Amino acid sequence: MTPLAFILIVISAFMHALWNLLVKRSRHKTVFIWWMFVASSGIFSLLLPLAPVPFVLPDAKTMLLVLIGAVCFVLYHLLNGRAYRGGDLSVVYPLCQTSMIYVPIWGMLLLGERLSLQGAGGILLVIFGTYSIQLQRLSLGEMLRPFRNLRSPSVQDALAAGFIYSIGSIAEKSGVRNYSPLYFTYILVLIMLLLMSFNVLRPKYRPLIGEELRENWRLILYSGPIMMASFLTFRYGLNMSQVSYAVPVRQVSIVIGVLIGILFLGESFGRIRIVSAMLIMAGVVLIRFG
């Protein structure tokens, strides 16, 4: 992975952790995320005339890839939310991260990517660290616990979320290969906003839209540029690197999130979280130099 691609993806991870912090501080999470997309797409639209690259309409293949990515990421969030409503964090969170198992496989089979020995080792460390960070203890039994009840709807939703996210990542990588990452991201955000609007405008969420804006308008304003920076830096980094490496490296956002939680939110930290964070960092370093 080139230094520039690595830096862009790490910046994206930092911004991703920041907007997740804003979501944590919000009241109605689903509505707040919708407002984040409204703010981000609004800033995007205002700044688009200043873009150094002229807008070119995407061809049918690129548009299909944008649509696939948007649908996958919206479904990922919906399935994630459903899984968390019905399951424990220590079960759901690791299963939602299984996307990183699929991404290198799809990258090699569909995109012809090749992994170095160091890079593959780094991916495995990131997968293990990300999977284990919310477990109660490091043991074989605990590692297998999330998979014990595959008939549970929350387990099925979490596994489906991980699988769908991996498909979206491959669609993104294919899309930014031959089309501007700037405009790919812009169209992606607009389609995701449209899809989310169908959900948020349902009767149970509609009264909360104005309430969330009145209560957290400052957070919503902050979230626009933060989300835009997170999206753009990742897709430009993705354009310069293999998706098999880009997706695991972005998991450094988990380490940043842990640090934010400990330093600013007073969250507890145990040996498992510290060890898992160190494994993620070691994996990221291996990917960078492998």
C-alpha positions as CSV (number, residue, x, y, z in Angstrom):
1,M,0.0,0.0,0.0
2,T,1.4,3.4,-1.0
3,P,2.0,6.0,1.7
4,L,-0.6,8.4,0.3
5,A,-3.3,5.7,0.1
6,F,-2.5,4.6,3.7
7,I,-2.7,8.2,5.0
8,L,-6.0,8.8,3.3
9,I,-7.6,5.7,4.7
10,V,-6.3,6.5,8.2
11,I,-7.7,10.0,8.0
12,S,-11.0,8.4,6.8
13,A,-10.9,6.1,9.9
14,F,-10.4,9.0,12.2
15,M,-13.3,10.9,10.7
16,H,-15.4,7.7,10.8
17,A,-14.7,7.4,14.5
18,L,-15.6,11.1,15.0
19,W,-19.0,10.8,13.3
20,N,-19.8,7.6,15.3
21,L,-19.1,9.7,18.4
22,L,-21.6,12.3,17.3
23,V,-24.2,9.5,16.7
24,K,-23.5,8.3,20.3
25,R,-24.3,11.7,21.6
26,S,-27.5,12.1,19.6
27,R,-31.0,11.1,20.9
28,H,-32.7,9.3,18.1
29,K,-29.9,7.5,16.3
30,T,-31.7,6.6,13.1
31,V,-33.1,10.1,12.6
32,F,-29.7,11.7,13.4
33,I,-27.9,9.5,10.9
34,W,-30.5,10.7,8.3
35,W,-29.8,14.3,9.2
36,M,-26.0,13.6,8.8
37,F,-26.6,12.5,5.3
38,V,-28.8,15.6,4.6
39,A,-26.0,17.8,6.0
40,S,-23.3,16.0,4.1
41,S,-25.1,16.0,0.7
42,G,-26.0,19.7,1.2
43,I,-22.3,20.6,1.7
44,F,-21.4,18.4,-1.2
45,S,-23.9,20.1,-3.5
46,L,-22.7,23.6,-2.5
47,L,-19.0,22.8,-3.1
48,L,-19.5,20.8,-6.2
49,P,-19.1,23.8,-8.6
50,L,-15.6,24.4,-7.1
51,A,-14.5,20.9,-7.9
52,P,-11.3,20.7,-10.0
53,V,-12.7,17.9,-12.1
54,P,-15.7,18.5,-14.4
55,F,-18.7,16.4,-13.8
56,V,-19.2,13.6,-16.3
57,L,-22.3,11.4,-16.3
58,P,-21.5,7.9,-15.2
59,D,-22.1,5.1,-17.7
60,A,-24.6,2.4,-17.0
61,K,-22.1,0.0,-15.4
62,T,-20.8,2.7,-13.0
63,M,-24.3,3.7,-12.1
64,L,-25.2,0.1,-11.4
65,L,-22.1,-0.2,-9.1
66,V,-23.1,3.0,-7.2
67,L,-26.6,1.7,-6.8
68,I,-25.4,-1.7,-5.5
69,G,-23.0,0.0,-3.1
70,A,-25.8,2.3,-1.8
71,V,-28.3,-0.5,-1.3
72,C,-25.7,-2.7,0.4
73,F,-24.6,0.0,2.9
74,V,-28.2,1.0,3.7
75,L,-29.1,-2.7,4.3
76,Y,-26.0,-3.0,6.4
77,H,-27.1,-0.3,8.7
78,L,-30.7,-1.6,8.9
79,L,-29.5,-5.2,9.6
80,N,-27.0,-3.9,12.1
81,G,-29.7,-2.0,14.0
82,R,-32.1,-5.0,14.0
83,A,-29.3,-7.3,15.3
84,Y,-28.5,-4.9,18.1
85,R,-32.1,-4.6,19.1
86,G,-32.4,-8.3,19.6
87,G,-28.9,-9.5,20.6
88,D,-26.1,-8.8,23.0
89,L,-23.3,-6.5,21.9
90,S,-20.6,-9.2,22.6
91,V,-22.4,-11.5,20.2
92,V,-23.6,-9.1,17.5
93,Y,-20.5,-6.8,17.1
94,P,-18.0,-9.6,16.2
95,L,-20.4,-11.1,13.7
96,C,-21.0,-7.8,11.9
97,Q,-17.2,-7.6,11.3
98,T,-17.1,-10.8,9.3
99,S,-17.1,-8.6,6.2
100,M,-13.3,-8.6,6.4
101,I,-13.2,-12.3,5.9
102,Y,-15.1,-12.0,2.6
103,V,-13.5,-8.8,1.2
104,P,-10.1,-10.4,0.5
105,I,-11.8,-13.4,-1.0
106,W,-13.9,-11.3,-3.4
107,G,-10.9,-9.1,-4.1
108,M,-8.8,-12.1,-5.3
109,L,-11.6,-13.9,-7.1
110,L,-13.4,-11.0,-8.8
111,L,-10.7,-8.2,-9.0
112,G,-7.6,-10.3,-9.5
113,E,-5.9,-8.9,-6.4
114,R,-2.9,-10.6,-4.9
115,L,-1.8,-10.5,-1.3
116,S,1.8,-10.6,0.0
117,L,2.6,-12.9,3.0
118,Q,3.0,-9.9,5.2
119,G,-0.2,-8.3,3.9
120,A,-2.2,-11.5,4.5
121,G,-0.8,-11.8,8.0
122,G,-1.8,-8.2,8.7
123,I,-5.3,-8.8,7.5
124,L,-5.6,-11.8,9.8
125,L,-4.4,-9.8,12.8
126,V,-6.9,-7.0,12.0
127,I,-9.7,-9.6,11.7
128,F,-8.8,-11.3,15.0
129,G,-8.5,-8.0,16.8
130,T,-11.7,-6.6,15.4
131,Y,-13.6,-9.8,16.2
132,S,-12.3,-10.1,19.7
133,I,-12.6,-6.5,21.0
134,Q,-16.1,-6.9,22.4
135,L,-15.7,-10.4,23.7
136,Q,-15.9,-11.1,27.4
137,R,-12.7,-13.1,27.6
138,L,-10.1,-14.6,25.2
139,S,-10.8,-18.3,25.0
140,L,-11.8,-20.7,22.2
141,G,-15.2,-21.1,23.8
142,E,-15.8,-17.4,23.9
143,M,-14.6,-17.0,20.3
144,L,-17.1,-19.5,19.1
145,R,-20.0,-18.2,21.3
146,P,-21.4,-15.8,18.7
147,F,-21.9,-18.7,16.3
148,R,-23.6,-21.1,18.8
149,N,-27.1,-20.0,18.0
150,L,-27.3,-19.7,14.3
151,R,-31.1,-19.9,14.4
152,S,-31.3,-16.6,16.4
153,P,-32.6,-13.7,14.3
154,S,-30.0,-11.3,15.7
155,V,-27.2,-13.7,14.8
156,Q,-28.6,-14.1,11.3
157,D,-29.0,-10.4,10.9
158,A,-25.4,-9.7,12.1
159,L,-24.0,-12.3,9.7
160,A,-26.1,-11.0,6.8
161,A,-24.8,-7.4,7.6
162,G,-21.2,-8.5,7.4
163,F,-21.8,-10.3,4.1
164,I,-23.7,-7.5,2.5
165,Y,-21.1,-4.9,3.5
166,S,-18.4,-6.9,1.8
167,I,-20.4,-6.8,-1.5
168,G,-20.8,-3.1,-1.2
169,S,-17.0,-2.7,-0.7
170,I,-16.3,-4.6,-3.9
171,A,-18.9,-2.6,-5.8
172,E,-17.2,0.6,-4.6
173,K,-13.7,-0.6,-5.6
174,S,-14.9,-1.6,-9.1
175,G,-16.7,1.8,-9.4
176,V,-13.8,4.1,-8.5
177,R,-11.5,2.3,-10.9
178,N,-12.7,4.1,-13.9
179,Y,-14.8,7.0,-12.5
180,S,-14.0,10.0,-10.3
181,P,-14.1,9.0,-6.6
182,L,-15.5,12.5,-5.9
183,Y,-18.6,12.1,-8.1
184,F,-18.9,8.4,-7.2
185,T,-19.1,9.4,-3.6
186,Y,-21.5,12.3,-4.3
187,I,-24.0,10.1,-6.2
188,L,-23.6,7.3,-3.6
189,V,-24.5,9.7,-0.8
190,L,-27.5,11.1,-2.6
191,I,-28.9,7.5,-3.3
192,M,-28.3,6.5,0.3
193,L,-30.1,9.6,1.5
194,L,-33.0,8.8,-0.8
195,L,-33.2,5.2,0.5
196,M,-33.0,6.3,4.1
197,S,-35.7,8.9,3.6
198,F,-38.2,6.1,2.8
199,N,-37.5,4.7,6.2
200,V,-37.3,8.0,8.2
201,L,-40.5,9.4,6.7
202,R,-42.5,6.5,8.1
203,P,-45.1,7.6,10.8
204,K,-43.0,6.3,13.8
205,Y,-40.0,8.5,12.8
206,R,-41.7,11.5,11.2
207,P,-42.4,13.4,14.5
208,L,-38.8,12.9,15.6
209,I,-37.2,14.7,12.6
210,G,-37.9,18.2,13.8
211,E,-37.2,17.2,17.5
212,E,-33.8,15.9,16.6
213,L,-32.9,19.0,14.6
214,R,-34.0,21.3,17.4
215,E,-32.1,19.4,20.0
216,N,-28.9,18.6,18.1
217,W,-28.6,21.1,15.3
218,R,-25.0,21.9,16.2
219,L,-24.0,18.2,16.1
220,I,-25.8,17.9,12.7
221,L,-23.8,20.8,11.3
222,Y,-20.5,19.3,12.6
223,S,-21.4,15.9,11.1
224,G,-21.8,17.1,7.5
225,P,-18.1,18.0,6.8
226,I,-16.9,15.1,9.0
227,M,-18.9,12.5,7.1
228,M,-18.0,14.1,3.8
229,A,-14.3,13.9,4.7
230,S,-14.6,10.3,5.9
231,F,-16.3,9.2,2.7
232,L,-14.1,11.1,0.3
233,T,-10.7,10.2,1.8
234,F,-11.7,6.5,1.9
235,R,-12.7,6.3,-1.7
236,Y,-9.7,8.2,-2.9
237,G,-7.5,5.8,-0.8
238,L,-9.5,2.9,-2.2
239,N,-8.8,4.0,-5.7
240,M,-5.1,3.8,-5.0
241,S,-5.0,0.5,-3.1
242,Q,-6.4,-3.0,-3.1
243,V,-9.8,-3.3,-1.4
244,S,-8.4,-6.4,0.4
245,Y,-6.0,-4.0,2.2
246,A,-8.2,-0.8,2.4
247,V,-11.1,-2.3,4.3
248,P,-8.9,-3.8,7.1
249,V,-6.8,-0.7,7.4
250,R,-9.9,1.4,8.0
251,Q,-10.6,-0.7,11.1
252,V,-8.0,1.5,12.8
253,S,-11.2,3.6,13.5
254,I,-12.0,1.0,16.1
255,V,-8.8,1.8,18.0
256,I,-9.5,5.5,17.7
257,G,-13.0,4.9,18.9
258,V,-11.7,3.0,21.9
259,L,-9.3,5.9,22.8
260,I,-12.1,8.4,22.4
261,G,-14.3,6.3,24.7
262,I,-11.7,6.0,27.3
263,L,-10.3,9.6,27.2
264,F,-13.5,11.6,26.7
265,L,-16.5,9.4,27.5
266,G,-15.2,7.8,30.7
267,E,-15.7,4.3,29.3
268,S,-14.0,1.4,31.0
269,F,-11.2,-0.5,29.3
270,G,-10.0,-4.0,30.0
271,R,-7.2,-6.2,28.9
272,I,-9.2,-7.6,26.0
273,R,-9.9,-4.2,24.5
274,I,-6.3,-3.2,24.9
275,V,-4.9,-6.4,23.4
276,S,-7.4,-6.3,20.6
277,A,-6.5,-2.7,19.8
278,M,-2.8,-3.6,19.7
279,L,-3.5,-6.5,17.4
280,I,-5.4,-4.2,15.0
281,M,-2.5,-1.7,15.1
282,A,0.0,-4.5,14.5
283,G,-2.0,-5.7,11.5
284,V,-2.4,-2.2,10.0
285,V,1.4,-1.7,10.2
286,L,2.0,-5.1,8.5
287,I,-0.4,-4.2,5.7
288,R,1.2,-0.8,5.3
289,F,4.7,-2.3,4.8
290,G,3.6,-5.6,3.3
